[in-house]
Amino acid sequence: MLKTRLFFFSSIAAVFHSVVSGSILMEGGVHFPDTRFVNGVELKRNGQGIRSLSLLGIHYKLYVAGFYSRLPLKTEEEVLEKRGNDCPLQFEFTFLREFGKKQVRKAWEMQTSHSISYRYEGYDSDIARFIDLLTYPISSGGTITVQIIEDRTVLIFEGDEKGTILSSDFQKAFLSMWFGENAVTEELKTGFLNGALHHIEQMVVS
């Protein structure tokens, strides 16, 4: 009983520390702030997770990712329904390993082919542009940011805006990569939808 109580109070303390400190510490010393601002709109951290890969019995941690939204999003359906005008979204990826340009392109080609479940007329040209705009060598600690604003998907590499894809259909396709039937990983999807700061604030208020 004593151990249970100690675990409970230590968990509450960890949650409180997260709220007070204004960020959460992830793998590799990466901090995800509680809030971000996109076009003057405050977004809160809806969730976060780690992308890992097992190859020949070896476990590799590739990147950590944070997902921000204006509204709390708990299901895949809510992400698709509320994105855009009323609810800008932001994805942040910080890489824990170094990847060459060819590796980056191959990884995007394989992941989009495997995980994107929503296709539409013009998809091929949009996804080719998406991959082209994000094909650069990535160093350990390198970042990619994807913003979904109205009908625009803004692609940012290492803090530099590389281009925009104007298509609400592409947004659905991109989101299906993370929240669809063949999501990158179920663990990452669950992490993105755990409500993070939205839920913590509701707990504190109640």
C-alpha positions as CSV (number, residue, x, y, z in Angstrom):
1,M,0.0,0.0,0.0
2,L,2.8,2.4,0.9
3,K,4.6,1.7,-2.4
4,T,1.3,2.3,-4.3
5,R,0.8,5.7,-2.6
6,L,4.4,6.7,-3.2
7,F,4.1,5.8,-6.9
8,F,0.8,7.8,-7.1
9,F,2.2,10.9,-5.6
10,S,5.4,10.7,-7.6
11,S,3.3,10.5,-10.8
12,I,1.3,13.5,-9.7
13,A,4.5,15.4,-9.0
14,A,5.8,14.5,-12.5
15,V,2.7,15.8,-14.1
16,F,2.8,19.0,-12.0
17,H,6.4,19.5,-12.9
18,S,5.6,19.2,-16.6
19,V,2.9,21.8,-16.3
20,V,5.1,24.2,-14.4
21,S,8.3,23.7,-16.4
22,G,6.5,24.4,-19.7
23,S,8.1,21.4,-21.5
24,I,8.5,17.7,-21.5
25,L,11.9,15.9,-21.8
26,M,12.1,13.2,-24.4
27,E,14.8,10.8,-25.6
28,G,18.1,12.3,-26.4
29,G,17.6,15.4,-24.3
30,V,14.9,16.8,-26.7
31,H,12.4,19.2,-25.1
32,F,8.9,19.7,-26.4
33,P,7.4,22.9,-25.1
34,D,3.8,22.8,-23.9
35,T,2.7,25.4,-26.4
36,R,3.5,26.6,-29.9
37,F,2.2,29.6,-31.9
38,V,1.2,29.2,-35.6
39,N,-0.1,32.3,-37.4
40,G,-0.8,33.9,-34.0
41,V,-2.8,30.9,-32.8
42,E,-1.8,29.1,-29.7
43,L,-1.4,25.3,-30.1
44,K,-1.0,22.9,-27.2
45,R,1.0,19.7,-27.1
46,N,-1.6,17.0,-27.9
47,G,0.9,14.2,-27.7
48,Q,4.4,12.9,-28.4
49,G,6.3,9.7,-29.1
50,I,9.4,7.9,-30.3
51,R,9.9,6.2,-33.6
52,S,11.9,3.1,-33.3
53,L,12.9,0.3,-35.6
54,S,14.1,-3.2,-35.0
55,L,16.5,-4.7,-37.6
56,L,18.3,-8.0,-37.3
57,G,17.6,-8.1,-33.6
58,I,19.0,-4.6,-33.0
59,H,16.7,-1.8,-31.7
60,Y,17.2,1.6,-33.2
61,K,15.6,4.9,-32.0
62,L,15.2,7.1,-35.1
63,Y,13.4,10.3,-34.0
64,V,11.1,11.8,-31.4
65,A,8.0,13.6,-32.5
66,G,5.6,16.1,-31.0
67,F,2.0,16.8,-32.1
68,Y,0.4,20.2,-31.4
69,S,-3.2,21.3,-31.9
70,R,-5.5,24.1,-30.9
71,L,-8.2,21.7,-29.7
72,P,-7.8,18.4,-27.8
73,L,-7.8,15.5,-30.3
74,K,-8.4,12.1,-28.9
75,T,-9.2,10.0,-32.0
76,E,-8.2,9.7,-35.6
77,E,-11.6,11.0,-36.7
78,E,-11.2,14.1,-34.7
79,V,-7.9,14.9,-36.2
80,L,-9.4,14.7,-39.7
81,E,-12.6,16.5,-38.9
82,K,-11.1,19.5,-36.9
83,R,-7.9,20.1,-38.9
84,G,-7.3,23.3,-40.9
85,N,-9.4,26.4,-40.5
86,D,-10.6,25.9,-36.9
87,C,-7.7,23.8,-35.7
88,P,-4.2,24.4,-37.1
89,L,-1.8,21.5,-36.5
90,Q,1.9,21.2,-36.1
91,F,4.2,18.1,-36.2
92,E,7.8,18.4,-34.9
93,F,10.4,15.7,-35.6
94,T,13.8,15.7,-34.0
95,F,16.2,13.0,-35.3
96,L,18.4,11.0,-33.0
97,R,20.6,9.6,-35.7
98,E,22.4,10.9,-38.8
99,F,21.0,10.1,-42.2
100,G,22.4,10.8,-45.7
101,K,20.3,12.3,-48.5
102,K,19.7,9.0,-50.2
103,Q,18.6,7.4,-47.0
104,V,16.2,10.2,-46.3
105,R,14.6,10.0,-49.7
106,K,14.3,6.2,-49.5
107,A,12.8,6.4,-46.0
108,W,10.1,8.9,-47.1
109,E,9.3,6.9,-50.2
110,M,8.9,3.6,-48.3
111,Q,7.0,5.2,-45.4
112,T,4.5,7.1,-47.6
113,S,4.0,4.1,-49.8
114,H,3.3,1.8,-46.9
115,S,1.4,4.1,-44.5
116,I,-0.7,6.6,-46.5
117,S,-4.1,5.1,-47.0
118,Y,-5.9,8.1,-48.5
119,R,-5.3,8.7,-52.3
120,Y,-6.8,11.2,-54.7
121,E,-6.4,12.7,-58.1
122,G,-3.1,14.6,-58.1
123,Y,-1.7,12.5,-55.2
124,D,1.4,11.3,-57.1
125,S,2.6,14.9,-58.0
126,D,1.8,16.2,-54.5
127,I,3.7,13.3,-52.7
128,A,6.6,13.7,-55.1
129,R,6.8,17.4,-54.2
130,F,6.6,16.6,-50.5
131,I,9.5,14.2,-50.7
132,D,11.6,16.5,-52.8
133,L,11.1,19.4,-50.4
134,L,12.3,17.3,-47.4
135,T,15.1,15.4,-49.0
136,Y,18.2,16.7,-47.3
137,P,21.0,15.1,-45.2
138,I,19.9,15.0,-41.6
139,S,22.3,15.3,-38.7
140,S,21.7,13.9,-35.2
141,G,19.5,16.6,-33.6
142,G,18.2,17.8,-36.9
143,T,14.6,18.9,-37.2
144,I,11.6,18.8,-39.5
145,T,8.4,20.7,-38.9
146,V,5.1,20.3,-40.7
147,Q,2.3,22.8,-40.2
148,I,-1.3,22.3,-41.4
149,I,-2.9,25.7,-41.8
150,E,-6.3,26.2,-43.6
151,D,-5.7,24.3,-46.9
152,R,-1.9,24.7,-46.7
153,T,0.8,22.2,-45.6
154,V,4.0,24.1,-44.8
155,L,7.2,22.1,-44.8
156,I,10.1,23.4,-42.6
157,F,13.6,21.8,-42.5
158,E,16.0,22.9,-39.8
159,G,14.0,26.1,-39.2
160,D,13.9,27.1,-42.9
161,E,10.6,27.0,-44.8
162,K,11.2,24.9,-47.9
163,G,7.8,25.1,-49.5
164,T,4.0,24.7,-49.3
165,I,1.6,22.2,-50.7
166,L,-1.9,23.7,-51.4
167,S,-4.3,20.9,-51.1
168,S,-6.8,19.8,-48.4
169,D,-6.6,16.3,-49.9
170,F,-2.9,16.2,-49.4
171,Q,-3.5,17.0,-45.7
172,K,-5.8,14.0,-45.4
173,A,-3.2,11.9,-47.1
174,F,-0.4,13.1,-44.8
175,L,-2.5,12.7,-41.7
176,S,-3.4,9.1,-42.7
177,M,0.3,8.3,-42.6
178,W,0.2,8.9,-38.8
179,F,-3.4,8.1,-37.9
180,G,-4.7,5.7,-40.6
181,E,-5.0,1.9,-40.8
182,N,-1.3,1.5,-41.6
183,A,0.0,4.2,-39.3
184,V,3.8,4.5,-39.1
185,T,3.6,2.7,-35.7
186,E,0.6,2.2,-33.4
187,E,2.7,3.3,-30.5
188,L,3.4,6.7,-32.2
189,K,-0.3,7.1,-33.1
190,T,-1.3,6.4,-29.5
191,G,1.3,8.9,-28.2
192,F,0.1,11.6,-30.5
193,L,-3.5,11.1,-29.3
194,N,-2.9,10.9,-25.6
195,G,-4.1,14.4,-25.1
196,A,-0.9,15.4,-23.2
197,L,-1.3,19.0,-22.1
198,H,-5.0,19.3,-23.0
199,H,-5.8,16.4,-20.6
200,I,-3.4,17.5,-17.9
201,E,-5.0,21.0,-17.7
202,Q,-8.4,19.4,-17.5
203,M,-7.2,17.3,-14.6
204,V,-5.8,20.3,-12.8
205,V,-8.9,22.4,-13.3
206,S,-11.2,19.6,-12.2
